[in-house]
Amino acid sequence: MEATIAEKFHSLLNYLLYTKVEFEIVADEVGDSRLRTALYGFSEESDIYITELCAHLQSLGFEYQYQHILPVISAPIELSSSFTANEKGNELQSICAASEKSITATYYDILNSYFPFPVIREIMTYQLNTLRSILDKICFLNSARFSN
């Protein structure tokens, strides 16, 4: 496998691992059970996708070592009632928006490159669409928490 594409896959897998950990941390802070389940679901999907991509890439000579990555969060995540009515939910909406933007860019960085493995391309396209769909669901559930 070409070194450049290997670096891109390494970045993608690292980012998926990062988001897995980040969404687990956020889920631990959420009181709403449906939202917490969706956050843990996103985390689990990220982990499954890492394993799936690694299995396919290993046959091409690509090795990935899991790293212990802790997300760097600039401010403490407080998903509580300490926000005003207009601010409630904005912190999670921001995390989801930033994650979707980064995930999309990271996947497209590979998908827009020369990579002659159509099966892996199909898997990656499915993964990207699923992750984006889960993020949309999280945003919807988050908004529903405060609409009452």
C-alpha positions in Angstrom: 0.0 0.0 0.0 1.3 3.5 -0.9 2.7 5.4 2.0 0.4 8.5 1.4 -2.8 6.5 1.5 -1.5 4.5 4.5 -1.1 7.8 6.4 -4.6 8.8 5.4 -6.0 5.6 6.7 -4.0 5.9 9.9 -5.5 9.4 10.4 -9.0 8.1 9.7 -8.6 5.2 12.2 -7.1 7.6 14.8 -10.0 10.0 14.4 -12.6 7.2 14.7 -10.9 6.1 17.9 -10.8 9.7 19.2 -14.6 10.1 18.5 -15.3 6.8 20.1 -13.7 8.0 23.3 -15.2 11.5 23.1 -18.8 10.3 22.6 -18.4 7.8 25.5 -17.3 10.7 27.8 -20.3 12.8 26.6 -22.7 9.9 27.0 -21.6 9.6 30.7 -22.7 13.2 31.3 -26.2 13.0 29.6 -29.3 12.3 31.7 -31.6 11.5 28.8 -31.6 7.7 28.3 -32.5 7.8 24.6 -29.7 10.3 23.9 -27.2 8.4 26.0 -28.1 5.2 24.0 -27.5 7.1 20.7 -24.2 8.5 21.9 -23.0 5.0 23.0 -24.3 3.7 19.7 -22.1 6.2 17.8 -19.2 5.1 19.9 -19.8 1.5 19.3 -20.2 2.0 15.5 -16.9 3.9 15.4 -15.2 0.9 17.1 -16.8 -1.6 14.7 -15.7 0.5 11.8 -12.1 0.6 13.0 -12.1 -3.2 13.3 -13.8 -3.6 9.9 -11.4 -1.3 8.1 -8.4 -2.9 9.8 -9.5 -6.4 8.8 -9.7 -5.3 5.1 -6.6 -3.3 5.1 -4.5 -5.9 6.8 -4.7 -8.1 3.7 -3.1 -5.2 1.9 -0.2 -5.0 4.3 -1.5 -2.2 6.4 -1.1 -2.5 10.2 -2.8 -0.3 12.7 -1.9 -0.2 16.4 -4.7 0.9 18.7 -3.6 3.9 20.7 -4.9 5.2 24.0 -6.3 8.5 22.8 -8.1 10.8 25.1 -9.9 13.7 23.5 -8.7 17.2 24.3 -11.8 19.1 25.4 -11.2 22.8 25.7 -13.9 23.3 28.4 -15.5 20.8 30.7 -18.6 19.2 29.2 -21.6 20.0 31.3 -24.8 18.8 29.7 -27.0 19.9 32.6 -29.5 22.6 33.3 -26.9 25.3 34.0 -27.5 26.8 30.5 -30.1 29.4 29.6 -33.1 28.3 27.5 -31.4 29.5 24.3 -28.1 27.8 25.1 -29.4 24.4 26.2 -28.1 21.7 23.9 -25.7 24.0 22.0 -22.7 22.3 23.5 -23.7 18.8 22.2 -24.8 20.3 18.9 -21.4 21.9 18.5 -19.6 18.6 19.3 -21.8 16.8 16.7 -21.3 19.5 14.0 -17.5 19.5 14.5 -17.4 15.7 14.5 -19.5 15.4 11.3 -17.3 18.0 9.6 -14.1 16.2 10.6 -15.4 12.7 9.9 -16.6 13.7 6.4 -13.4 15.5 5.6 -11.3 12.5 6.8 -13.3 10.0 4.8 -13.4 12.2 1.7 -9.6 12.6 1.9 -9.3 8.9 1.2 -12.3 8.5 -1.1 -11.2 11.4 -3.3 -7.7 9.9 -3.6 -6.6 7.2 -6.0 -7.4 4.0 -4.2 -8.1 1.0 -6.5 -10.1 -1.2 -4.0 -13.8 -0.8 -4.8 -14.9 -3.0 -1.9 -13.2 -0.9 0.6 -14.6 2.3 -1.1 -18.1 0.8 -0.8 -17.5 0.0 2.9 -16.2 3.5 3.6 -19.1 5.1 1.8 -21.5 3.0 3.9 -19.7 3.9 7.1 -19.6 7.6 6.4 -23.3 7.7 5.6 -24.2 5.7 8.7 -22.0 7.8 11.0 -23.6 11.0 9.6 -27.1 9.5 10.1 -26.3 8.7 13.7 -25.0 12.2 14.3 -28.3 13.6 12.8 -30.2 11.4 15.2 -28.2 12.6 18.2 -28.8 16.2 17.2 -32.5 15.5 16.8 -32.7 13.8 20.2 -30.7 16.5 21.8 -33.0 19.2 20.4 -36.1 17.2 21.6 -34.7 17.3 25.2 -35.3 21.0 25.3 -38.4 21.5 23.2 -40.8 20.9 26.1 
